[in-house]
Amino acid sequence: VSIVSRLKNPSVEGGSGPTKPLPKSAEAVVIGGGSLGCQTVYHLAKMGMTNVVLLERDRLTAGTTWHTAGLLWQLRPSDVEVELLAHTRQVISHDLEQETGLETGWIQNGGLFIASNKQRLDEYKRLMSLGKVYGIESHVLSPAETKDLYPLMNVDDLYGTLYVPKDGTMDPAGTCTTLSRAATARGATVIENCPVTGIQVSTDDMGVKRVKAVETFHGTIQTPVVVNCAGVWATKLGEMAGVKVPLIAMHHAYVVTERIEGIQNMPNVRDHDASVYLRLQGDALSVGGYEQNPVFWDKVSDKFAFSLFDLDWDVFMQHIEGAINRVPALEQTGIKSTVCGPESFTADHKPLMGEAPEVRGFFLGCGFNSAGMMLGGGCGRELAHWIIHGRPEKDMYGYDIRRFHHSLTDNNKWIRERSHESYAKNYSVVFPFDEPLASRNMRTDPFHKVLTEQGCVFQERHGWERPGWFNQDGAVLDYDWYGAYDISKNQNYKYNELLGKEYTFDYPPHHHVIKNECLTCRHGVSVFDMSYFGKFYLTGPDAKKAADWLFSADVNKIPGESSCTTTTECLHTQKCVHTHTHPPTLEAGEEMQDCDAYYLAIGGGVAEHNWNHIKTVLQDEAFNCQLTDYSEDMGMISIQGPKSREVLQEILDTDLSNEAFAFSTHKVCNAAGHKVRAMRLSFVGELGWELHIPKDSCVPVYQAVMAAGAKHSIINAGYRAIDSLSIEKGYRHWHADLRPDDTPLEAGLAFTCKMKSTIPFLGRASLEKQKAEGLRRRIVCFTIDEKVPMFGLEAIFRNGVPVGHLRRSDYGFFIDKQIGYGYIRNPDGGVVNADFIKSGKFALERMGVVYEAKPHLKSPFDPSNNRVKGIYPDNYHNVYKANAQ
């Protein structure tokens, strides 16, 4: 079956033809000759894929790249982005010139971040500490020192600045031309003046859609791989193959000034609080920024090449005012030219990358939110590795198109509102507990209404509303666009006010509320709504084979037993239950009577990614089984704490004793007259059970739990408490303690791997090799005695030498200490073993201040795992009751 979509482009028919003949076939076809397209084809060729073609409908950089500012800042509040930027800088400033003898136009004039308040400078100090781990030179300057560096700057309203001497400026045309030359020299083919008119997609015997060919007015190229680097036109290109590309086009502008005496050799400037940047351009400045009322480009034209819009001065004037405040000489300086062009923006201000869920072989490299030049080198390399090896080298989850739930990627309201908010907040301080206001309540679980009535302050994760913590007046309202476009701002918006109070790098004002939720769980009993979890069933004749191959743990349990396991491709911790039951009714289904079935409960933040990974493996291995999603059909509450057995024994019709209901087992039973699946598991380190409940039964079961727990002072608790409780116990969090670039051995999860068996599984050979060679990096727990907040990205020093950074940090209320987890390496390249950890003197650097840290090889809380087994001291409850009184 061949599905061919075509897009007519009459403007090029009969005009100049392609600059080179089209080959009949290629290993991959990259579409779009901007920064990402050129970087991707360059890295593909460099990795050995020489039969690769780049197609550009006009000339290289003709879309959005040609007018980009080309700024490169090395420090970002993300370790992965720091690494991506470092590779871009290496390629632009060194590699290309070495390979081609051509200059790219790189100028190392430095970068200066402006802070007008303490919180902003604290953010910069966090960046400085992270930079030390990567060897990036940076300096926090006083206003006077800033004036010495940049004499034309007004420093009267400054709190301080961050100066990074080796930041700089890239030339889009020079860079892309040099990349094209380097790729061509390695065998790649770059063809300009060749618009794509269609993508052929075939459907194989298993019903899987795959890329077949690329069509143009001048011929067809047979290929199994298409890479969509088409920028603001990426959505139209995706439509040709039936692929959803959730981005939106907006006007983005800057102006170029006349000559300014004394500006030569000054660093580029970002004044985040004024939402403006100043780029050195010879003896002049380019001035641009991000406003709260950007202009949308709703009717994207295919004829737009090397073209610009008229500048809307009503929108742009705020940037001029901010620039004049920072460099007063601008008030007497004329404007030489204006540049207002289209840029693509996404819902979370992160690019769209990776293989599309809808069509195998269709890759995305688009939606770069004006950072395509800056991130191009690092992302081009990762995308090339993704195409050749099936996965990137670094943790690209935050950029992976599969991070978004499929119900959102074609929801125009969500794309538009969230992209606007991300654009408007681009220069905002990145606080640890920030939440979006746009497009909320897109996905709600059965408990949402009843928890809202009880003061739940919700967090948003991939469309889901999940409980963050509990406080009165926490309801989420419709998006008000921050008052832009003549829309009235929400008045007396309590949820927004609560978020505003959380905007701090100190302990948040609701720290005591989180403390109460945590200690009630440790000493009594708490209820957690975890319904946003993905809930999948893996069934069919090959379900056992598939589970053995997909999951690192031994899932060959008798029905009723469960495993904590990981998928070695993406290392998501998840529950895998061997069962013979069907979730909507929790009763046996005829289609599952004669075959194995596995119930997978997966953290909601990664459920879509995990779903697509599992489906991909099932397709690649041709397993005869099905994966079915019941996430919207079921709720899930977790009842945890020393009193959980007493509460649940009143409402469940099954014996909850250790002998009858052991840890890591599950049963289908009745709860207050409703059938549920009860699992004895914990993600907080206490005695407890999860109840997986059909949707219609959720509220009655929850009400029965709360009624039974009233005499035990049961309370609701949220994910802020889970974050604290889990780090205290040493349980791993996806995308913090665990990422795709970590292995189970490095993460301390060897117990989840069936290495002692002979059963093969995906990634086993790599783990065996790593085990034999010894670990070069591993996760370590640290505690400090000082009560200072940490959030992750703090530098880790061993004997005064940086060896890593914290991935996650939170306060442990039971042990009454700040706790952090991070991966450390041996600076000599040697093995990181217990002796290396025990023999070192460790410290953590927070915002430039160093704190002595104690490393732990085991969790400092309940290292013997007694509490999850229900083993508490005989007088535990009496002691707690006395202390409480």
N, C-alpha and C positions, 0 to 999 in steps of 0.2 A: 504494500500500500504506500503510495507516495502522496504526501500532502504538500502542495506548493503554494506559498503566499507570495504575491507580487506587489511591489510598490512602484508605480509609474513616476518617472522623473523626466518630463518632456524637455526640461531646460538643457539636458545634456545630450539628448538625441540629435544626431546630425552635427554635433560640435566636435571639438578636438577629442581624439580617442585616447585610450590608455597609453601611458608612457612606455610600457613593455607588453609583449605578447603574454596572454594568460596561459599558464600551464594547464594541462588536462586534469591533473590531480595534485594534491598536497597533503602532507601530514596534518597541517593546521592552517586555517585562514584567519588572520587577524583583521578585523574591520574597524577602521578609524586610524588616521595618521596623526593623532595628537601625542601628548606626552605618554599616556599609558600604552597606546598602540605601538609606538616606537620602542619604548622600554621593554614591552613584552616580546616583540619580535627579536630584539637584540638579545635578550636573555634566553629565549628559546634556542636561537642559533648558537649561543655560547655554551648551552648545555648539550649541544649535539644534534638538535632537531634542525637540520639544514634545509629540508624540503618544506619550508614554511613561507607563506605568502602574506604580505600586508596589502590590503586594498584601501585606498583613500579616494573618496568621491571627487575631491577637488585637488588641492595641493596640501602637502604636509602642514600641519598646524592650522588649517583654514577654518576649523570650527570654533573652538573656544581657547585653544592653547596659545594662539598667536598673540592674544591681547592680555594674557595673564601677567600678574606683577612679578612672578618668579622668585618670591622670597623663600628662603630656607632658614627655619629656626630649628636648632638641634634638640631643644628641650621641650617635652610635652608631658602631661600628667599620665603617661602610659609607657611602661617599659618596652612594650612591643613597638609602639610608634617611635620611640627613641632609636631602636635598632633599625627600623625601616628608614628613618631619616638619615641615619649614619651611612647606610648603604647607598642611598641616593647621592649623598655628598661625596662618597668615595668614587662612585661612577663618574659624576660630573666633574669633580676637581682633579681626578687622577687617572682612572682607568681608561677613559675614552681617549685622552690625549696620548697615553702610552701606546694604545692600540692603533690609533689612526694618524698620529702626528698633528691632528687638528685641535684647535682650541674651541672649547664649548661656550666661552663667554662668561665663565665663572668669575665672580668678584667676591673676595673675602673681605668685606668691610665691617663685619661684626653686627651684632644685634643688641638692642636695648629695650627691655621691658619696663614700663612705667607703672609705679604703684602710688595711688593717691590715698590709700588707707592701709591699716594694719593687716586686715584680712588678705588683701591682694599681695602684700609683701610676704606674708606667711606662705601663700601659695608659691611664690617665687623661691622662697627658701626651701620648700619641699622639692622643687625642681632642681635646685642646686645640689641638695643631698643625693638625689637620684643620679644626677650627672656624674658625681664622683665615682659611682660604681662603673660607669662606662668611660671614664677618663675624659669627660667633657669639661673643659675649663670654663668656669663662670665665677662672677664676683658680685656680691651684693654691695651696692654703692650708696653712700649718703647723698642727699641733695647737693651738697657742696662738691663732692667728688664727681657727681653727674655733670655739674656745670663745667668742671674742668675738662671733662671728656667731650662735652657737646656745648660749646660756649653760646650758641644761639638759642638754647633751650630755656624756657621759663621753668624754674624749679621751685617757685614760691609755694605751690600747692602740693609738692611731692612729699611722699612718706619715705621713698627710697626707690632704687631701681635694681634690675638684674642685668648685668652686662656679660654677654657671651662673645668673646673676641673672634671665634672662628665660624660664626654664622655668616651668611652671605646672600648673594643675589645670582640667580641663574638667567640665562638668555634662552627663551623658548625656541627661537628659530635655530640658533647655533647648536643647542643641545639636540634637537630632533634631527637636524641634518647630520650631525656627527653619529648619532645612534643608528641612523639609516645606513650610513657608510660602513660602520662597523659590522652591522648585521649582514649587509650585502657581501662584505668581504668574507664572511663565514658561510656563505651559500644561500642566504635568504633572498627572497625576491620582493622588492618594494615597488608597487604599481600605483601611480597616481592617475587622476582623471578617470576613475573607474567605479561609478556608483553601483552598489549592490541592489538588485531588484527583487531577489527572492531567496529564501532558504528552503531547500528540499529536506523534508523530514520523513523517514521511513519508520514503519512499525514492524518489529520482529515477531517471531513466533510466540513469544511470551507476552506480547502486547506492549512492549517497551518502545517508546519513541526515541529515535536516534537521529543525529545529524547525518545527512547523506551528501549534500552538495550546496554550493553557493552559486547563485545565478546573477549574471550581470548582463547589460545590453551587448556585451562583446564576447560572451561565452560563459560556459559553466565549468566550475572547478569541483571535481569530486573530492570530498574530504570528510573525515569522521569528526573533525573538531572545528568549531567556529568560536572566535573570541570577540565578544561585543565590547569594543572600546570606542563606541560612537558618541560618547558624551551626552549632550542634551537630546540627541537623536536616538539614544539607546532604546527608549521605549518603543519607537516605531520599528526598529530593527528586531526587537524581541517579538513584536506582534507577527512578524513574518514567519516565525517558528512556533508560535503559540506559547511564548514565554512571557511571564509578567515581570516587568522591570519597574519597581516602585520608586521613581524619582520624579522631580518636577523642575521645570526651568524657571529661572528668575533673572531679572536684570541685575547686573553687578557692575559697579562703576568705580573709576578713579579719575583724577585730573592730574595733568602734568603742568608744573609751574614754569614761569620764566626763570632765568638765571638768578641764583641767590648767592651773594658774595659771602664766602666763609663756610659754605655747606659742603664743600668738597671733602671727600674721605670720611665723612661722618657715618656712623653706623645706622642701619635701618632701625626704625622705632615702631613699637607697638604700645599704644596707650589704651590698654584694655578698658579702663574705666570710662574713657571718652569714646570707646568703640571706633578707634581710628588708627590707621597705620601710616607711616611716612617712609617711603622707599627712596633711597638715594638713586638719582638718575643723572649721573655726571655732575654738572654744577646746578642741578635743579632737584626738585622733589616730586614724587608721585604721591598723591593723597587719596586714600580710600578708607572704607570701613563697612560696618554692618549695621543697618538701621532696623527699626521695629516695624517699618511699613514698606518692605521691599515690593517691587513691581513684578507680578507674575507674567510669564510669557506663555499664555494659554494656547496660542495657535502657532506651534513650532513650524517654521518654514523649511522646506528642503532646499530652498534656493539661497540660503543664508551662508555665504562663504566670505571670509575676510570682511565681514560686515559689522556694523555697529548700530545701536539705537540712539535716538536723541536723548540727551541727558535730562532727567526730570530734576530741576534745581530745587524744587520744593522738597523733594525727598532727600537730595544729596547735601543740602546746605548745612545740616547738622554736623557733617564731617569737616566742612570748612571751618566752622566755628570751633570745633575741638582742636583742629590743627593749628589755628591761629593762637589759641590759648597756649598750646605747647611750644610753638615756634612763632613768637610775635612778629618776626620779620615777614611772615607770609601775608600780613595785612596790607603791606605795601608792595606785594609781588603780584604780577599779572598771571593769568592762566594761559598757557601756550596751547593746550589741547585737552579735549575730554575724551574719555574712553568708557563707553557703556556697552557691554556685550552680554551675551547669555552665559549662564553657568548652571550646572545641574546640582540639585540639592536633595538630600534624603531625610527620612523621618528621624534619624538619630545622629545626623551630621557625620556619618561614617560611610565609606565607599561600599559599593555592591560588587562582591567578587565571588568566584567559585563556580562550580557547575550548577546550572539551573535545575530545580527539582522536576520540571515538566519534561525536559528533553535531555537525554544523555549526549554528551559531547558539545553542548552549548554552554560556553563559559562567559561570565560577566567580568568586566574590568571597567566600571563606569561609576557615575554618581560620586565624584570626588570632592564636592563642596568647596570648590576653588583651591584645592590642595593637590591637584593632579601633578603639577611639576614637583612639588616638595616631596610627595609620597611616591612618585612614579618609579624611581629606581628600586626601592625596597619592594613595592607591590608588584612591579613587573617581574622581579626575580621570583617572588613567591607564586605568582600566577603561572609562570613558566614551569616551576617545580610541580605545581598542582596538576597541570596538563600532562606532563611527562610521567610523573610518579603516582598520580592519583590523590595526592594530598600535599599541602604546603609544608615547608620546614618549620616555620614559626607558628605561633598561636594566632591564626587569622580568624578565629571564631567571631570576633567583634565586627569583622568585615564580610563574613560569609553570608550570602543571600539566604541561606537556610536558617539564619537566626530569627527571621520573621515568620510568624505563622501564616499559612497559606490564605487564611481568611482576610488578612490585612493587605496583602501585596497588590490587590486590585481594588481596594477600598479608597476611593478618591478623597473622601472626607478625611480619613486618617492620614493619608499621604500629604495632603495639602496642609492640614492643621499642624501636624507634627513637624513637617519640613519648615513651615513658617516659624514655629517656636524655636527649633534648632538654629535657624538662621539668626533670629533676633537675639538668642542667648549665646552666640558663638564666642563672644569675648567675655562672657560672665565667668566669675570664679567657679572652678570645678570643686564643689563641696561634696563630702562623702555621702550625705543623706538627701541629696536633691531628688526631686521627682518631677515629671512633666505635668503640665496643666492641660495640655491639648489632647483632644480625642481620648478622654478617659471613659471608663465603663463600657469599653468595647466588648469585653468578655468577663462575665460575672458568673460566680458559682452559686449553687442553691442556698448557701448560707449568707449571701451578700446582704440581703435586706435585714435579717435578724441581727447580724453583726454590726451593721450601720447603726441600728437602733441602740446598740450597746456601746457606741462611741468608738468604733473601729476607725483608725487612721490607716487608710489603704496605701499600699505601694503598687506601682504599675510594672508588670513584667511581661513583655511580649504580648500585650493586649489584655492580659489577665489583671484583675484587681485582686491582690492578695493582702491579708492583714499585716500591717507593719507593727503597730502597737495600738494601745487603747487609751483614748482620751475623749472627753466630750467635745462635741461640735467639730467633727472631722469630715463632714460630707463633702464630696467632690461635685463641683458645678460644671456647667457647660463652658467651653473655651471662650474667652473674651478677646482673644487676639491682642492682649496687652494694650487694649484701647486703640489699636490702629484701625484704619479704614472706617473711621467714624462709628465704630462699635463701642458701646458703653462698657466700661470696665465693671467687673463684678464688685459690688459694694459689700463691706463687712464679710469678706470671704474668709471664714475661719480656717479652712484647710490651707489656704495660701499663707495666712498669718502663722500657722503652725510651722510650715516649711521655712518661712522667713526666720523664725527663731532657731531653726536647725542649721542655718547658714553660718557655721563656725568651724574652726579647726581646734576648738576646745571641746570638752565634754558638752554635749548638747543639754539644753535646759530640761529636757525630759529624761535625763539620765536616771533619775530616781524612779521613774515609771518603769523603765526597762529593768532596773534592778529588782523591783517588786515582782515583775512577771517571772524573772529568772529564779529568784530565791523561793517563790511560791512553788515553782516546779521542783526545785531541789528538795524542799522540805515538806511539801503537801501534794498538790495535784493541779495541773494546768491543762487546758484544752487548746490545741493548735489546729486551725483550719488549713489543711494542705491540699485543698481540692484542685489547685492549679497544676498539680502533678499530671504528667502524661500517663495515660492508662491504656496499654496496648495488649492485645492477645496475639501470640504467635502460634499458629495451628497448622495442621496438615501432615501428610505422610512423612515429610522431611523435617518436621519441626525440631526433633531431637538433634538431627545432624546439623541443622542451622544453628541451634542454640549452642551446641558444642563448639562450633567454629567461631561464632560471633562473640561469645562471652568467655572471659578469662577464667572464671570460677567453674568448678564442677557443678553443673546444674542437673546432674543425673540423680535427683532426689526422688524419694517416693512422694506421691501426691500428699500435700500437707506440709512439706518442708520448703524452705525458701533459702535463697542465697543472696548475699551482698556481692555484686560482681562489677566488673568494668568491661567496657568495650575498648579493646586496645587501640583502635584507630583514633578514638576521640576521648577515651578515658573518662566516661561519665560514670560516677558511682550510681548504682541503681539496684532495685530489688527485682529478682527474677524468681517467680514462684511456679513450681511444677504442680499442675492442677488438671482436673477433668471437668471444670465447671465453666459456665458461660456467664459473663458479667451482667447483662441487663436484668436477668431474673435470678442470677446466682444459682441456677439449677442446671443440671446436665442437659446439654444440647445434643440432639441425635447426630449431628455432623461431627461431633467431637468424641463420640463414645469409643471409637476404635483407633484413635491416634493420640499422640502426645499433644499437650497444650501448655503454653507458658504465659503467665500473666506478668507483664512488665510494668512497674511503677517507676516513673522517671521524672526527675525535677523539671518543673514546668518551663523554666528558663531555657532548657536545652531539649525539650521534648521534640520540637519540630526538626531540629538538627539530627537528633538521634533517630527519629522516624525515617528521615531520608537516608541516613547512613545505613541503617538496617535494610531498607528497601534496595539500596544500591548493591549491598553484599548479596542479598538473595538473588538479585538479577545476575550478578557476575558469576556466582557459583551455581546458577540454575537450580536452586533448591525448590522443590515442589511443596510450597507452604504459603500461607497467607499471613499478613500483618493487618490487624483490624484495630481501629482507633475508637475507644470508648471514653475518651477524656471528658467529653461534654455530657455523657450519660451517667456519670457517677460523681459522687462527692467523697471526700476523705477527711476525717478528723483523727487527730492523734492525741491520746489521753496519756499524759506522762507524769511521773512522780511517785514517791513512796506510797501514796494513798490511792493510786490508780486502780489497783486490784480490788480494793474495797468498794470503790465507786462502781466499777464495771461489773462486779459480781452480782450487783443488785439488778442489772438490766440484761445481762447476757445469760442465755439458758445453757451455758456450758461451764465446766469446772476450770477455773483459772489458776489452779495451783501449779507449782513448778513441775510436779510429776505429771499432771494431766495436760499442761499447756506449756511446753518448754520454749525457751528463747529461740527465735528464728524458725518458728513453725506458724501455721495458719489453719483456720477452720472456718467453714461456713456455718453460721449459727443465727439465732434470733436475738434481736435487740429491741426490747419493748414491743414485741410483736412484728418486727420488720426484719427481713433476712439481710444479713451483712456478711462480709468477709472480715474476720478479725485476724490481724497479724501481730505477733508479739515481736516488735522491733522498736528501736529507738534511734533518733538522730540527736538526742540531747544527753544521753548517758544515764538514763534513769529507767526504772521499771516502767513498762508502758505497753500499750497496744495501739495499733492503727485500726480504724474501722473504715472499710471501703464499702460505700453505701449507694444503692440505686438512687437516682436523682429525686424521685418522688418521696423517698423515705428519709431524706437527709434531715429536714427540719424536725420531724417528730423524734428521730433518734437523738439529735443534738439536744432537744429539750429534755428528753429523758435522762441524758447524761448530766445535764446541768442540775436537774432536780435531785438526782441521786447524789450529786457531789456537793449540794448546798451545805450539808452538815459538816463537810470537810473543807469548807471555804474555798471551793473550786473557783478558778478564774479563767478568763480568756487570756491568751498570750499570742504574740505575733512573731513575725520573722526577725525583727530586731532582737528579740529574746533568743530565738533559735541561733542567730549568728553568734551571740555571746556564749550560749550553752554549748554549742557544738565546738567552738574553738577551745573552750575550757576542757572539753573531753578529748579533743584531738581528732574529731571527725572531720573529714575533708569536704571542702566546698568546691563544686564545679566552677571553673573559670577563675578561681582564686588560688586555692591549694593545688588544684588539678587542672591541667590544660592539655591540649593535644600535643604540645611539645615536651610533656613529661611522660615518664614511663611508670608503671606500677611499682617497680623496684625503687626508683628515685623517690616516689611519693610515699614510701612506707606501706605499700599495699600488696606486698608479696603474698600475704595470706589469701588474697582474692584470686590468686593464679594457681591453676591446677598443674604446677610444675612437677609434682611428684607422680602424677599420672602419666600415661603414654598418649593421652588424648590430644590430637593436634588442635590448635586454635590460631586464629588470626593474630600474628605478631609473636608467636611463641619463639621462633628462631631468633628474633632480635633480642628477646628477653634472655634467652639462654646465652647468647653471645655477651650481652652486657653483664650478666651474672658472673660469667667466667673471667671477664676482663676486670671486674670491679667497677664500682660506681665513681664517676668523676664529679658528680653533683648529687645532692640529696636534700630532702626537706628536713628542717630542724625547728624545734619549738624553742622559743625564747621567752623569758619573763624578766621584767625590770621591777625594782623596788619603788621607784618614784611613780607617783600617780600623775602621769602625763599621758594624754591621749595620743594614740597612733592609729593609722588607718590603712597602712600598706604603702609601699614605695620607700620606706625608710631604709637607709643604707646599713648593711651589716659589715662590721669590721672584725677581723681576727688578728690579734697582735698588731693592730694599727693599720692593717692592709684591707682594703675593700674586697669582700669575697661574695657579695650578693646583696639582695634587698628583700624586705618583707613583701610577701604577696598579700597577706591579710593580717589584720590586727584588731583586737577588741578587748574589752574589759571583762575579766572573769570575776564575777561577783562572789562566788563561793570561796575561791582561793584568795580573793581580794587583791588581785594583781593585774597589770596590763600584760597581755599575752600576744605574741606575734609568731607567725610561721613564715619561713622563707627558705629558698633553696640556696645552698652555699656550694662553692667550688674551691678546689685547691689551686691557688694562684700559680703553683709550679706545674700544674697539669696532672698531678698525681691523684691517687685514689682518695676519696673522702670516706673514711671509715670511723668507727667509734673512737679510736685512739686520736685521730685528727681532731675530732670534736672535743674530747675530754682534755686534750693537752693545750687547747687554745684559750686565749683570753678574749672574750667577745664584748662588743659594744654595738649599740644602735644609735645612728645619727638621725635626729628629728629636727628639721629646720635649722641645721647648722650646729645644734647642741648635741653632745655625745653623752649617752647614758650607758653605764655598765650593765651588761645583760648576762643572764644565766642560761646556758643551753640545757635542753632536756632530751634525752634519748627516748623517754616515754612520757605520756601525758602526765602533768603534775596533778591532775584530778583523777582519782580512782584508777590508778594504773593496773589494778588487778581485775577490773571489770566486774566487781561484785554487785554494783548497784543495778546494772541491766539484768543481772540474774535474780534480782529481788532480794539480795543479801545485804541487810542493813544491820548496824549494831542493835543489840537487844533493847537498849534504852533510847534509841534514836528519836522516836516520836515524843517520848517524855521530855527529853532534853530540848527538842525544838519547841515544844509547847511552853516550857518554862522560859526559854529565851524570848519567845514571842510575847509572853506576858510581861 
